[in-house]
Amino acid sequence: MKLCYAERGSRTGTRAAYALLEHMVKSQYGVPLPEVKKHATGKPYFPGRPDICFSLSHTKTHVLCAVGPVPMGVDIETIRPVRPGVAERVCALDELKAFDFFDLWVLKESFFKLSGQADLPFRKLCFSRRGGAVIAPDASVTARLFDGAPGCRAAVCARGDKIPDNIDVIDLSKIIADT
C-alpha cells in the first residue's frame, strides 16, 4: 500500500483527489486510471481492476489517497474548533480518554470508507489503544493515525495489510494545472 497527500490549491477536492489517484495508479501499477464506478454505498472502485484498491479523502486544504492490493479507507481532516458537545455525541467517553477528537473522527471515517457501511452508529464504533498501537473495532482491520499535512490529522484502516509508516507528499502543480 502507498499513501500520498497533496495541497489542493485552487482545485476542487474531487478534482485534486482524482488527479492524485491517477498519478499514484500510473506510478505504482504502470497503467492509466481505470474506469471508476461506485457501489450502492458510494464507495468508489475499479470494476475492471479488482486487484487495485483505493480510497480518497479531501479537506479544505489537502487531499489524501491510498492505493494498494487490499481494501482500505482513508480520511484527512483540517483541525478546527468544534461546537461544544459534538465530541461526546459521536465518541464514547473511554475513547475520548485515549484519543483527541480529530484522531477519533479520522479513524471512524476511514473505517466507514473501508467497510462501505455508512449506517454504522458513529458513537458505538469504538477504537482503543494497546501500547502505542491503535486497535480497530474489527480484529481483521489494521488502523494507523498520521499527523498528515500541516494542520491536519489523517488515518488509514486496512484489511490484512501493513500500513506504511509515513505518507508521501506529492506536488499536484506538477501533475495538473491550477484552475
Secondary structure as UniProt FT lines:
FT   STRAND          2..7
FT   TURN            9..10
FT   HELIX           13..29
FT   STRAND          37..38
FT   TURN            40..41
FT   STRAND          44..45
FT   TURN            47..48
FT   TURN            50..51
FT   STRAND          53..58
FT   STRAND          62..68
FT   STRAND          72..78
FT   TURN            84..85
FT   HELIX           86..90
FT   HELIX           93..98
FT   HELIX           101..115
FT   TURN            118..119
FT   HELIX           122..124
FT   STRAND          128..130
FT   TURN            131..132
FT   STRAND          133..135
FT   TURN            139..140
FT   STRAND          141..146
FT   TURN            150..151
FT   STRAND          152..159
FT   STRAND          168..169
FT   HELIX           172..174
//
